[in-house]
Amino acid sequence: MGMLILGLMGFGAVSFTGSGTAVATVGDEEVSVNDYARALQQEQRALQAQTGQSFTVSQMIEFGMDRAILNRLVSVAAIDNEVKRIGVSTGDDNLLREISEIDAFQGIDGSFDRESYAFALQNAGLSEREFEADIRQETARTLVQGAVISGVKMPPMMQKTLLDYVGSRRSFSYVVLSANDVILPQVAPSDAELRQFYDDNIADFTLPETKSISYVQLSPEMVIDDIEIDEATIEALFNDRAEIYQLPERRLVERLVFGDQSAAETAKAQLDLGGTVFEALVADRGLALADIDMGDVTRQDLGDAAEGIFAAEAGSVVGPLPSNLGPALYRINGILDARTTALDDVRDELRRELAGDSARRLIEARSEDIEDLLAGGVTLEELADSDGLTFGQIDWTPQSEDGIAAYDGFRARAAAVTLEDFPTVDFLADGSLYALRLDEVLEPRPQPFDEAQDDLSTAWNADRIAKAVAAHAEDLKTKTTEAGAFPETATVAVEEGLTRTAYLDLTPANMMNEIFEMEVGDLRVVEGSENTVVVRLDETLPPAETDDLTTLANAIAQQLDQSLAQALFDAYANELLQQADPQVNPQTLAAVQANFH
């Protein structure tokens, strides 16, 4: 009910007038024009909040949202019709309690405030009579719903079955085989063998749907050499980056602070006598080295301790020296010399950076003229000839990532473009301007045999190795079956008590699923994309009795009960809907949609 009030207040009331007062009748109940319009408006604004995009009513109708909204309102009306038929209602005392508990109607002290109540309903465009009638209906509806679903429990066997599936465990032994376990002579396939392999595996050599796209591009690099940057601007940027180009001498330092001078001196004496090490002193204070690391610091960063630290050698510990936290020992982990960069060393780099910014602004300024030319019928080819843009073509697929297809923006446009679209100006992440045109869509088709030679040779050789590994695995399985155990020469891995969700490195992705289909003592070959496994199931185990399993069992039971309750209520609501024989008024429905803003 609180959500109902917030919805009414947040989205406002919509009032429609006309010859029809209801968009649907359900028994003795009606879905009023205002109810439907309000629900449509709420859904529209909820979509906008979720997606950040505005949705028109026509778009919502196209997506079928109008029908979903109407179905929901009709279902509620069917329940209200049944509530009225069986005489379920709520008294005035219960109604007052329900209204008093709604936050929107409470004053500063948390109690019901009559003025807040009237003001909220006025803003929502509702009278007190209308709102209280809605609350009575909602409360009665909730009572009926509770009567249908209360006490619903799924049979315990269902919970046990699901828990056994999720928590049951297996112990097994396995041997991983790869291409390194087989020795094959180097053999070059003949043309006939390649042709046969090509025909047998034609799906692997079928090119995806391809878009032949023409495009023009104007990038900052294409105009950057034409842009003049004066020396003063370059020097100003160089001076602004003094902290990058003029680095003072620095030290990599760790600082261990003590409570007083005496404790610091004692620790330093222990270090000098070899009675301890710096790491031990840090650990004794309950700290880690990361806690005392100061990184690279300058003389200015170290204050009064700078002179002693900068005079020490790398690897030494100095102190006690002062710090803003108290006396401290400092370990010098590295010496970084001062670094001075001359303007001449970075002048070209700075000039290109400044010119790049100007080039992007120049391209943005030209975009409107180029857009006008395209709108006037100038082709991409003509644009490239007359305005200095580069012209290119690409056979684009979702897997394309070379050249201009490396840009996310281009890939998105290429994926969406159709033969009916006209070229329009857009920009890439680096500031480049581009426009594209779809020339042709090539349906999936076999890659020509002559063009697939490299891929064919690689695939043929991989297939040859895979067959050899599979044969080796079958041979190992046969020997293991005959001997009753894996051969002593095999590298056997043993796992105990794993569930079906366990992950084992270097094994096929479907191995655990296949293991759970096996009987104790079974041997099976499981092939994967990289490795093949010969596995033997050693033992089946029930779910482990752990706190996690108990939590999971409770969650499964709750979810099953909720699912059953929802299914029962849905069946009840559908039965009420059929009994009420709802009638929709298409003229009124269309009128609401046409006048909706």
C-alpha positions as CSV (number, residue, x, y, z in Angstrom):
1,M,0.0,0.0,0.0
2,G,2.9,2.3,0.7
3,M,4.2,1.6,-2.8
4,L,0.7,2.4,-4.2
5,I,0.8,5.8,-2.5
6,L,4.3,6.6,-3.6
7,G,3.4,5.6,-7.1
8,L,0.4,7.8,-7.2
9,M,2.3,10.7,-5.7
10,G,5.4,10.2,-7.8
11,F,3.7,9.9,-11.2
12,G,0.7,12.1,-10.6
13,A,-2.9,11.5,-11.7
14,V,-4.1,11.3,-15.3
15,S,-7.7,12.1,-16.0
16,F,-9.4,11.3,-19.3
17,T,-12.9,12.1,-20.3
18,G,-15.0,10.7,-23.1
19,S,-17.9,8.4,-23.9
20,G,-16.2,5.3,-22.4
21,T,-15.6,5.1,-18.7
22,A,-13.8,1.8,-18.7
23,V,-11.3,0.1,-20.9
24,A,-12.4,-3.3,-19.7
25,T,-15.1,-4.9,-17.5
26,V,-14.4,-8.0,-15.4
27,G,-17.6,-9.4,-13.9
28,D,-19.0,-6.6,-11.8
29,E,-15.6,-4.8,-11.7
30,E,-14.2,-2.3,-14.2
31,V,-10.7,-1.3,-15.3
32,S,-11.3,2.5,-15.5
33,V,-9.8,4.8,-18.0
34,N,-7.8,6.6,-15.2
35,D,-6.5,3.3,-13.8
36,Y,-5.2,2.3,-17.2
37,A,-3.8,5.7,-18.1
38,R,-2.0,5.9,-14.7
39,A,-0.5,2.4,-15.1
40,L,0.7,3.3,-18.6
41,Q,2.3,6.4,-17.3
42,Q,4.0,4.7,-14.4
43,E,5.4,2.0,-16.7
44,Q,6.6,4.7,-19.2
45,R,8.5,6.6,-16.5
46,A,9.9,3.4,-14.9
47,L,11.3,2.5,-18.3
48,Q,12.9,5.9,-18.6
49,A,14.4,5.7,-15.1
50,Q,15.8,2.2,-15.9
51,T,17.2,2.9,-19.4
52,G,17.8,6.7,-19.4
53,Q,15.8,6.9,-22.6
54,S,12.3,8.3,-23.3
55,F,9.7,5.8,-24.6
56,T,6.7,6.9,-26.5
57,V,3.3,5.1,-26.1
58,S,3.7,3.9,-29.7
59,Q,7.0,2.3,-28.8
60,M,5.5,0.6,-25.8
61,I,2.7,-0.7,-27.9
62,E,5.2,-2.1,-30.4
63,F,7.0,-3.9,-27.6
64,G,3.7,-5.3,-26.3
65,M,3.9,-3.4,-23.0
66,D,0.4,-2.0,-23.3
67,R,-1.1,-5.6,-23.4
68,A,1.0,-6.6,-20.4
69,I,-0.3,-3.6,-18.5
70,L,-3.9,-4.3,-19.4
71,N,-3.6,-8.0,-18.6
72,R,-2.2,-7.1,-15.1
73,L,-5.1,-4.7,-14.4
74,V,-7.7,-7.2,-15.7
75,S,-6.2,-9.9,-13.4
76,V,-6.4,-7.6,-10.4
77,A,-10.0,-6.8,-11.3
78,A,-10.9,-10.5,-11.5
79,I,-9.6,-11.0,-8.0
80,D,-11.5,-7.9,-6.8
81,N,-14.6,-9.3,-8.4
82,E,-14.2,-12.6,-6.5
83,V,-13.5,-10.7,-3.3
84,K,-16.7,-8.8,-3.6
85,R,-18.6,-12.0,-4.5
86,I,-17.5,-13.9,-1.4
87,G,-18.0,-10.8,0.8
88,V,-14.4,-10.3,2.1
89,S,-13.9,-6.8,3.4
90,T,-11.9,-4.9,6.0
91,G,-13.4,-2.8,8.9
92,D,-12.9,0.8,9.6
93,D,-10.4,0.2,12.4
94,N,-8.2,-1.9,10.2
95,L,-8.5,0.7,7.4
96,L,-7.4,3.4,9.9
97,R,-4.4,1.4,11.0
98,E,-3.3,0.7,7.5
99,I,-3.5,4.4,6.5
100,S,-1.8,5.5,9.6
101,E,1.2,3.3,8.9
102,I,1.9,4.9,5.5
103,D,5.0,7.2,5.9
104,A,3.6,9.8,3.4
105,F,0.8,10.6,5.8
106,Q,2.9,10.9,9.0
107,G,4.0,14.1,10.7
108,I,7.3,15.0,12.2
109,D,6.6,13.0,15.3
110,G,5.8,9.8,13.3
111,S,2.1,9.8,14.0
112,F,-0.8,10.2,11.5
113,D,-1.2,13.8,10.3
114,R,-4.5,14.7,8.9
115,E,-3.2,17.7,6.9
116,S,-0.4,15.6,5.3
117,Y,-3.0,13.0,4.4
118,A,-5.2,15.5,2.6
119,F,-2.3,17.3,1.0
120,A,-0.8,14.0,-0.4
121,L,-4.1,12.9,-1.8
122,Q,-4.7,16.3,-3.4
123,N,-1.3,16.1,-5.1
124,A,-2.2,12.6,-6.4
125,G,-5.5,13.8,-7.8
126,L,-7.5,11.5,-5.5
127,S,-10.4,12.1,-3.2
128,E,-10.3,10.5,0.3
129,R,-13.3,8.3,-0.7
130,E,-11.5,7.0,-3.8
131,F,-8.2,6.3,-1.9
132,E,-9.9,4.6,1.0
133,A,-11.9,2.4,-1.4
134,D,-8.6,1.4,-3.0
135,I,-7.1,0.6,0.3
136,R,-10.1,-1.5,1.3
137,Q,-9.8,-3.4,-2.0
138,E,-6.1,-3.9,-1.6
139,T,-6.4,-5.2,1.9
140,A,-9.3,-7.6,1.0
141,R,-7.3,-8.8,-2.0
142,T,-4.3,-9.4,0.3
143,L,-6.5,-11.5,2.7
144,V,-7.7,-13.7,-0.2
145,Q,-4.2,-14.1,-1.5
146,G,-2.9,-15.1,1.9
147,A,-5.7,-17.6,2.3
148,V,-4.7,-19.3,-1.0
149,I,-1.0,-19.5,-0.4
150,S,-0.6,-19.7,3.4
151,G,0.9,-22.9,4.6
152,V,1.9,-24.0,1.2
153,K,4.8,-26.5,1.4
154,M,6.6,-28.3,-1.4
155,P,7.0,-32.1,-0.6
156,P,10.3,-32.7,1.2
157,M,11.3,-35.2,-1.5
158,M,11.7,-32.3,-3.9
159,Q,14.1,-30.5,-1.6
160,K,16.1,-33.7,-1.0
161,T,16.3,-34.4,-4.7
162,L,17.6,-30.9,-5.5
163,L,20.0,-30.9,-2.6
164,D,21.4,-34.3,-3.5
165,Y,22.0,-33.0,-7.1
166,V,23.8,-29.9,-5.9
167,G,25.7,-31.3,-3.0
168,S,26.5,-35.0,-3.9
169,R,30.2,-35.7,-4.2
170,R,32.5,-38.0,-6.2
171,S,36.0,-39.3,-5.7
172,F,37.9,-40.2,-8.8
173,S,41.3,-40.8,-10.4
174,Y,42.3,-39.5,-13.8
175,V,45.1,-39.1,-16.3
176,V,45.5,-36.0,-18.5
177,L,46.7,-36.5,-22.0
178,S,47.8,-33.8,-24.5
179,A,49.5,-33.4,-27.8
180,N,52.8,-33.8,-25.9
181,D,52.0,-37.4,-25.1
182,V,51.9,-38.5,-28.7
183,I,54.7,-38.7,-31.2
184,L,53.8,-38.2,-34.9
185,P,56.1,-37.9,-37.9
186,Q,55.9,-34.7,-39.8
187,V,53.7,-35.3,-42.9
188,A,52.6,-32.8,-45.5
189,P,49.0,-33.4,-46.6
190,S,48.3,-33.9,-50.2
191,D,45.9,-31.8,-52.2
192,A,43.4,-34.7,-52.3
193,E,43.6,-35.1,-48.5
194,L,43.1,-31.4,-47.9
195,R,40.1,-31.3,-50.4
196,Q,38.5,-34.3,-48.6
197,F,39.1,-32.6,-45.2
198,Y,37.6,-29.4,-46.5
199,D,34.5,-31.1,-47.8
200,D,34.0,-33.1,-44.6
201,N,34.4,-30.0,-42.4
202,I,32.8,-27.4,-44.6
203,A,31.1,-25.7,-41.6
204,D,34.5,-24.8,-40.2
205,F,35.4,-23.1,-43.4
206,T,32.2,-21.1,-43.9
207,L,32.5,-17.4,-43.7
208,P,30.0,-15.5,-41.6
209,E,27.6,-12.9,-42.9
210,T,29.8,-10.0,-44.1
211,K,29.0,-6.4,-44.7
212,S,30.9,-4.7,-47.6
213,I,31.3,-1.1,-46.2
214,S,32.8,2.0,-47.8
215,Y,33.9,4.8,-45.6
216,V,35.7,8.1,-45.5
217,Q,37.8,9.3,-42.6
218,L,39.5,12.5,-41.5
219,S,41.8,11.9,-38.6
220,P,43.9,14.4,-36.5
221,E,47.1,12.9,-38.0
222,M,45.9,13.9,-41.5
223,V,45.8,17.6,-40.6
224,I,48.3,17.9,-37.8
225,D,51.2,18.9,-40.1
226,D,49.2,21.9,-41.4
227,I,48.8,23.4,-37.9
228,E,51.3,25.9,-36.7
229,I,52.1,26.1,-32.9
230,D,54.1,29.1,-31.7
231,E,57.1,28.7,-29.5
232,A,55.6,30.5,-26.5
233,T,52.7,28.0,-26.3
234,I,55.2,25.1,-26.3
235,E,57.3,26.7,-23.6
236,A,54.2,27.4,-21.5
237,L,53.1,23.8,-21.6
238,F,56.7,22.7,-20.8
239,N,56.8,24.9,-17.7
240,D,53.4,23.7,-16.6
241,R,54.8,20.2,-16.5
242,A,57.9,21.0,-14.5
243,E,57.1,18.3,-12.0
244,I,57.4,15.8,-14.9
245,Y,60.4,17.1,-16.7
246,Q,62.4,18.5,-13.7
247,L,62.6,15.7,-11.1
248,P,64.8,16.3,-8.0
249,E,67.0,13.6,-6.4
250,R,64.8,11.1,-4.6
251,R,65.1,8.1,-2.3
252,L,63.0,4.9,-1.9
253,V,62.4,4.8,1.8
254,E,60.6,2.7,4.5
255,R,60.0,4.5,7.9
256,L,59.5,2.7,11.2
257,V,58.2,5.1,13.9
258,F,58.8,4.5,17.7
259,G,57.0,5.9,20.7
260,D,60.1,7.6,22.1
261,Q,63.8,8.2,21.4
262,S,64.9,5.5,23.8
263,A,62.9,2.8,22.1
264,A,64.2,3.9,18.7
265,E,67.9,3.9,19.9
266,T,67.5,0.4,21.4
267,A,66.1,-0.9,18.2
268,K,69.0,0.7,16.2
269,A,71.5,-0.8,18.6
270,Q,70.0,-4.3,18.1
271,L,70.3,-3.9,14.3
272,D,74.0,-2.7,14.6
273,L,74.9,-5.7,16.8
274,G,73.2,-8.2,14.5
275,G,70.7,-9.1,17.2
276,T,67.7,-8.6,14.8
277,V,66.8,-7.6,11.3
278,F,64.7,-4.7,10.1
279,E,61.8,-7.0,9.0
280,A,61.6,-8.5,12.5
281,L,61.4,-5.0,14.1
282,V,58.5,-4.2,11.7
283,A,56.7,-7.5,12.6
284,D,57.2,-6.9,16.3
285,R,55.2,-3.7,16.0
286,G,52.3,-5.7,14.3
287,L,53.0,-4.0,11.0
288,A,53.8,-5.2,7.4
289,L,56.4,-3.6,5.2
290,A,53.6,-2.1,3.0
291,D,52.4,-0.2,6.1
292,I,55.8,1.7,6.5
293,D,56.6,2.2,2.8
294,M,56.9,5.9,2.0
295,G,57.6,5.3,-1.7
296,D,60.0,7.7,-3.5
297,V,60.5,10.9,-1.5
298,T,62.4,14.2,-2.0
299,R,64.4,16.2,0.6
300,Q,61.4,18.4,1.0
301,D,59.2,15.4,1.9
302,L,61.6,14.3,4.7
303,G,62.0,17.5,6.6
304,D,64.7,17.4,9.2
305,A,65.6,13.8,8.5
306,A,66.5,14.6,4.9
307,E,70.2,15.2,5.4
308,G,70.9,11.9,7.2
309,I,68.8,9.9,4.7
310,F,70.3,11.4,1.6
311,A,73.9,10.9,2.9
312,A,73.3,7.1,3.5
313,E,73.9,4.3,1.0
314,A,71.2,2.1,-0.6
315,G,70.3,-0.8,1.7
316,S,71.3,0.9,4.9
317,V,69.2,1.7,8.0
318,V,69.7,5.2,9.5
319,G,68.4,6.8,12.6
320,P,66.8,7.5,14.9
321,L,65.9,10.6,12.9
322,P,62.9,12.9,13.5
323,S,59.5,12.6,11.7
324,N,56.1,14.2,12.1
325,L,55.0,11.1,14.0
326,G,58.1,10.8,16.4
327,P,61.6,9.3,16.2
328,A,62.0,6.8,13.5
329,L,64.4,4.4,11.7
330,Y,64.6,4.8,8.0
331,R,65.7,2.0,5.5
332,I,66.9,3.3,2.1
333,N,65.8,0.8,-0.6
334,G,67.0,2.8,-3.6
335,I,68.6,6.0,-4.9
336,L,66.9,7.9,-7.7
337,D,69.1,10.5,-9.3
338,A,67.8,13.9,-10.3
339,R,66.5,13.9,-13.8
340,T,66.3,17.1,-15.9
341,T,64.7,17.1,-19.3
342,A,65.6,19.9,-21.7
343,L,62.9,21.7,-23.8
344,D,64.7,20.6,-27.0
345,D,64.3,17.0,-26.0
346,V,60.5,17.2,-25.8
347,R,59.8,20.1,-28.1
348,D,58.5,17.9,-31.0
349,E,56.4,15.8,-28.6
350,L,54.8,18.8,-27.1
351,R,54.2,20.4,-30.5
352,R,52.4,17.3,-31.8
353,E,50.3,17.2,-28.6
354,L,49.2,20.8,-28.9
355,A,48.7,20.4,-32.7
356,G,46.6,17.3,-32.0
357,D,44.2,19.2,-29.8
358,S,43.9,21.9,-32.5
359,A,43.4,19.3,-35.2
360,R,40.5,17.8,-33.3
361,R,38.9,21.2,-32.9
362,L,39.4,21.8,-36.6
363,I,37.8,18.5,-37.5
364,E,34.8,19.3,-35.3
365,A,34.5,22.7,-37.1
366,R,34.5,21.0,-40.5
367,S,32.0,18.3,-39.5
368,E,28.9,20.5,-40.1
369,D,30.0,21.4,-43.7
370,I,30.8,17.7,-44.5
371,E,27.4,16.7,-43.1
372,D,25.7,19.3,-45.3
373,L,27.6,17.9,-48.4
374,L,26.4,14.3,-47.6
375,A,22.9,15.5,-47.1
376,G,23.1,17.2,-50.5
377,G,23.9,14.0,-52.3
378,V,27.7,14.1,-52.4
379,T,29.0,10.6,-52.4
380,L,31.8,9.3,-50.2
381,E,34.1,8.9,-53.2
382,E,33.4,12.5,-54.3
383,L,34.0,13.8,-50.7
384,A,37.3,12.0,-50.5
385,D,38.4,13.6,-53.9
386,S,37.4,17.1,-53.1
387,D,37.8,17.6,-49.3
388,G,40.9,15.7,-48.4
389,L,39.3,12.7,-46.6
390,T,40.7,9.2,-47.0
391,F,38.4,6.7,-48.7
392,G,38.5,3.0,-47.6
393,Q,36.5,-0.2,-47.9
394,I,36.2,-3.1,-45.5
395,D,34.5,-6.5,-45.5
396,W,33.2,-6.2,-41.9
397,T,32.1,-9.0,-39.6
398,P,31.6,-8.9,-35.8
399,Q,35.1,-10.4,-35.5
400,S,36.8,-7.6,-37.5
401,E,39.2,-5.6,-35.4
402,D,41.9,-4.3,-37.8
403,G,42.2,-0.7,-39.0
404,I,39.1,1.4,-38.4
405,A,37.2,-1.6,-37.2
406,A,39.4,-1.4,-34.0
407,Y,37.2,1.4,-32.8
408,D,34.1,0.6,-30.8
409,G,32.1,3.4,-32.3
410,F,32.7,2.2,-35.9
411,R,31.9,-1.4,-34.9
412,A,28.6,-0.3,-33.4
413,R,27.7,1.7,-36.5
414,A,28.7,-1.1,-38.8
415,A,26.6,-3.6,-36.9
416,A,23.5,-1.4,-37.2
417,V,23.8,0.0,-40.7
418,T,21.4,-1.1,-43.4
419,L,21.2,-0.7,-47.2
420,E,18.6,2.0,-46.8
421,D,20.8,4.2,-44.5
422,F,22.4,7.3,-45.9
423,P,26.0,8.2,-44.8
424,T,26.1,10.6,-41.8
425,V,29.0,12.1,-39.9
426,D,30.2,10.5,-36.7
427,F,33.3,10.6,-34.6
428,L,35.8,8.0,-33.3
429,A,37.4,8.0,-29.9
430,D,40.6,9.6,-31.2
431,G,38.7,12.6,-32.6
432,S,38.6,11.3,-36.2
433,L,35.6,12.1,-38.3
434,Y,34.1,9.4,-40.4
435,A,31.0,8.4,-42.4
436,L,30.1,5.0,-43.8
437,R,27.9,3.4,-46.4
438,L,26.7,-0.2,-46.7
439,D,27.3,-1.4,-50.2
440,E,26.4,-5.1,-50.0
441,V,25.5,-7.8,-47.5
442,L,27.2,-11.2,-48.2
443,E,25.4,-14.1,-46.8
444,P,27.3,-16.9,-45.0
445,R,29.3,-18.8,-47.7
446,P,32.1,-21.3,-47.9
447,Q,35.6,-19.8,-48.0
448,P,37.1,-20.6,-51.4
449,F,39.4,-23.7,-51.2
450,D,42.4,-21.8,-52.7
451,E,42.1,-19.0,-50.1
452,A,41.8,-21.4,-47.2
453,Q,45.1,-23.2,-47.6
454,D,46.8,-21.9,-44.5
455,D,43.7,-22.5,-42.3
456,L,43.2,-25.9,-43.9
457,S,46.7,-27.1,-43.2
458,T,46.6,-26.0,-39.6
459,A,43.2,-27.6,-39.0
460,W,44.2,-30.8,-40.8
461,N,47.3,-31.1,-38.6
462,A,45.3,-30.3,-35.4
463,D,42.7,-33.0,-36.3
464,R,45.5,-35.5,-36.9
465,I,46.9,-34.8,-33.5
466,A,43.5,-34.9,-31.8
467,K,42.8,-38.3,-33.4
468,A,46.2,-39.6,-32.2
469,V,45.5,-38.4,-28.6
470,A,42.0,-40.0,-28.7
471,A,43.6,-43.3,-29.9
472,H,46.2,-43.1,-27.1
473,A,43.4,-42.4,-24.5
474,E,41.4,-45.4,-25.7
475,D,44.5,-47.6,-25.6
476,L,45.1,-46.4,-22.0
477,K,41.5,-47.1,-21.1
478,T,41.8,-50.6,-22.5
479,K,45.1,-51.4,-20.6
480,T,43.6,-50.0,-17.4
481,T,40.5,-52.1,-17.7
482,E,42.5,-55.3,-18.3
483,A,45.0,-54.6,-15.5
484,G,42.4,-53.3,-13.0
485,A,44.5,-50.2,-12.4
486,F,46.2,-47.4,-14.3
487,P,49.7,-48.3,-15.6
488,E,52.6,-47.4,-13.3
489,T,54.0,-45.2,-16.1
490,A,50.9,-43.0,-16.1
491,T,50.7,-39.8,-14.2
492,V,47.6,-40.3,-12.1
493,A,45.8,-37.5,-10.3
494,V,43.4,-38.4,-7.4
495,E,40.5,-36.1,-6.3
496,E,38.2,-36.9,-3.3
497,G,34.8,-35.6,-2.4
498,L,34.3,-33.0,-5.2
499,T,30.9,-31.7,-6.2
500,R,29.7,-31.3,-9.8
501,T,30.6,-27.5,-9.7
502,A,34.3,-28.2,-9.0
503,Y,36.9,-26.8,-11.4
504,L,40.1,-28.7,-12.2
505,D,42.8,-27.0,-14.3
506,L,43.9,-28.6,-17.6
507,T,40.8,-30.8,-17.7
508,P,37.9,-30.7,-20.2
509,A,35.1,-28.3,-19.2
510,N,32.4,-31.1,-19.2
511,M,34.5,-33.6,-17.2
512,M,32.6,-33.2,-13.9
513,N,29.2,-33.6,-15.6
514,E,30.4,-36.8,-17.2
515,I,31.8,-38.1,-13.9
516,F,28.4,-37.7,-12.3
517,E,26.9,-39.9,-15.0
518,M,29.3,-42.8,-14.2
519,E,29.0,-45.8,-11.9
520,V,31.7,-46.7,-9.4
521,G,34.5,-48.5,-11.2
522,D,33.6,-47.1,-14.7
523,L,36.3,-45.8,-16.9
524,R,35.6,-43.1,-19.5
525,V,37.5,-41.0,-22.0
526,V,36.5,-37.3,-21.9
527,E,37.7,-35.2,-24.8
528,G,38.3,-31.5,-24.5
529,S,39.5,-28.7,-26.8
530,E,43.0,-28.8,-25.4
531,N,43.4,-32.0,-23.3
532,T,41.8,-35.4,-23.1
533,V,41.2,-37.3,-19.8
534,V,40.9,-40.9,-18.9
535,V,38.9,-40.9,-15.7
536,R,37.8,-43.7,-13.3
537,L,35.0,-43.2,-10.7
538,D,36.2,-44.5,-7.3
539,E,33.5,-43.6,-4.9
540,T,30.1,-41.8,-4.7
541,L,29.5,-39.7,-1.5
542,P,26.4,-38.0,-0.1
543,P,26.3,-34.2,0.4
544,A,28.7,-33.1,3.2
545,E,27.0,-31.9,6.4
546,T,28.3,-28.4,6.6
547,D,26.9,-25.0,7.6
548,D,27.0,-23.9,4.0
549,L,24.9,-27.0,3.0
550,T,22.4,-26.2,5.7
551,T,22.0,-22.7,4.5
552,L,21.6,-23.9,1.0
553,A,19.0,-26.5,2.0
554,N,17.0,-23.7,3.8
555,A,17.2,-21.5,0.7
556,I,16.1,-24.3,-1.6
557,A,13.2,-25.1,0.6
558,Q,12.1,-21.4,0.8
559,Q,12.4,-21.0,-3.0
560,L,10.4,-24.2,-3.7
561,D,7.7,-23.1,-1.3
562,Q,7.5,-19.7,-2.9
563,S,7.4,-21.2,-6.4
564,L,4.6,-23.5,-5.4
565,A,2.6,-20.7,-3.7
566,Q,3.0,-18.5,-6.8
567,A,2.0,-21.3,-9.1
568,L,-1.1,-22.0,-7.0
569,F,-2.1,-18.3,-6.9
570,D,-1.5,-17.9,-10.6
571,A,-3.8,-20.9,-11.3
572,Y,-6.4,-19.5,-8.9
573,A,-6.2,-16.0,-10.6
574,N,-6.5,-17.6,-14.1
575,E,-9.6,-19.5,-13.0
576,L,-11.2,-16.4,-11.6
577,L,-10.3,-14.6,-14.9
578,Q,-12.1,-17.2,-17.0
579,Q,-15.1,-17.2,-14.7
580,A,-15.4,-13.4,-14.9
581,D,-15.3,-13.4,-18.7
582,P,-13.5,-10.1,-19.1
583,Q,-14.6,-7.8,-21.9
584,V,-12.2,-5.2,-23.4
585,N,-13.5,-2.0,-25.0
586,P,-11.1,-1.5,-27.9
587,Q,-12.4,2.0,-28.8
588,T,-11.9,3.3,-25.3
589,L,-8.5,1.6,-25.1
590,A,-7.4,3.3,-28.4
591,A,-8.7,6.6,-27.2
592,V,-6.6,6.5,-24.1
593,Q,-3.5,5.6,-26.0
594,A,-4.2,8.3,-28.6
595,N,-4.7,11.0,-26.0
596,F,-1.9,9.9,-23.7
597,H,1.0,12.4,-23.2
